[in-house]
Amino acid sequence: MKKIIMVAFVFLCVATNIQAQEKDPLNPPVREGGYGDAVTCSGKNKALVLFILGGKGKKEEPEKYTASEYAKLLQAGFKNPKYTNYPTETVVYYRETNKYGPTVARIIINGLRYETDSGASVFSPSMIGNYIDVFTKYYREKNNIPLKDKQITTDNN
């Protein structure tokens, strides 16, 4: 009897999680996936989405964090008023490469890759962390969201 109850409980938890994701396509906010997944999610949901591609760094200078860890850190930073004047819910996709090379990141806003005035569109995770206000302010302006709003969530339509 306990086994049947446990199986029913696990099924109920899984079903509830699936329903929550169907209602909120931005849940969970940190996901393993590719750049195309990030662009699709951003365009479909008018969302600010990050994509992190994680390398191991150089042999003599390894990366401080994995792509997954960078994704979690950045996702938390974008919504925390301690790190930005414009807290914004984001979704972060990441892919671990397990190869030597730098970890790089891209910002996608409303389905379009963010570029600086000089055309740069690939950043280090720490660079993104240092300029969260630039990205969140740009996102709010593109979506006509008042800058004075304390915390915003992305549109789930």
C-alpha positions, -999 to +999 in steps of 0.1 A: +000+000+000+029+024+009+044+017-025+012+026-043+009+058-023+045+067-030+041+061-068+009+082-068+028+110-049+057+110-074+033+110-103+013+139-088+046+159-083+057+153-119+023+162-133+021+193-112+056+204-125+046+197-161+014+218-156+034+246-140+058+246-170+028+247-194+014+277-176+047+294-172+070+288-202+098+305-184+100+279-157+126+267-149+146+298-154+180+280-159+180+252-185+204+232-205+200+239-242+214+255-273+215+290-287+185+283-309+165+273-279+174+306-262+164+327-293+131+308-297+122+313-260+131+350-261+111+356-293+081+336-282+079+352-248+093+387-254+119+378-228+154+387-219+173+354-223+210+346-218+229+318-235+261+306-218+285+283-237+310+269-212+345+259-219+371+247-194+393+278-199+430+275-207+450+245-194+471+269-173+441+291-164+409+271-159+375+287-158+363+297-123+328+282-128+310+258-151+285+271-177+257+258-154+271+277-124+276+309-144+239+305-156+226+302-121+247+332-109+237+355-137+200+345-135+200+354-098+219+386-104+195+399-131+165+398-107+184+410-075+181+447-067+214+444-050+230+441-084+208+461-107+185+491-106+162+473-129+155+438-115+142+416-143+133+379-145+154+361-171+158+327-185+193+313-190+202+285-213+236+269-210+257+243-228+288+227-213+315+220-240+340+202-218+368+215-240+395+239-234+384+274-243+367+304-228+332+305-215+312+330-236+277+344-233+251+361-255+221+382-246+189+378-265+161+403-262+127+397-278+143+371-301+171+393-313+208+391-304+219+421-283+248+440-299+269+469-287+273+500-309+306+486-321+289+453-331+301+431-302+276+404-293+297+378-275+307+386-239+323+369-210+300+360-181+318+384-158+314+412-184+276+405-184+276+406-146+293+440-146+268+455-171+234+440-159+219+475-157+227+482-194+209+450-205+179+453-182+174+490-190+176+483-227+151+454-223+127+476-204+129+504-230+124+480-259+092+467-242+079+500-229+082+490-193+086+519-169+122+521-155+108+529-121+090+495-117+107+476-089+106+440-103+092+429-136+086+395-150+087+386-187+055+382-207+044+346-208+022+349-239 
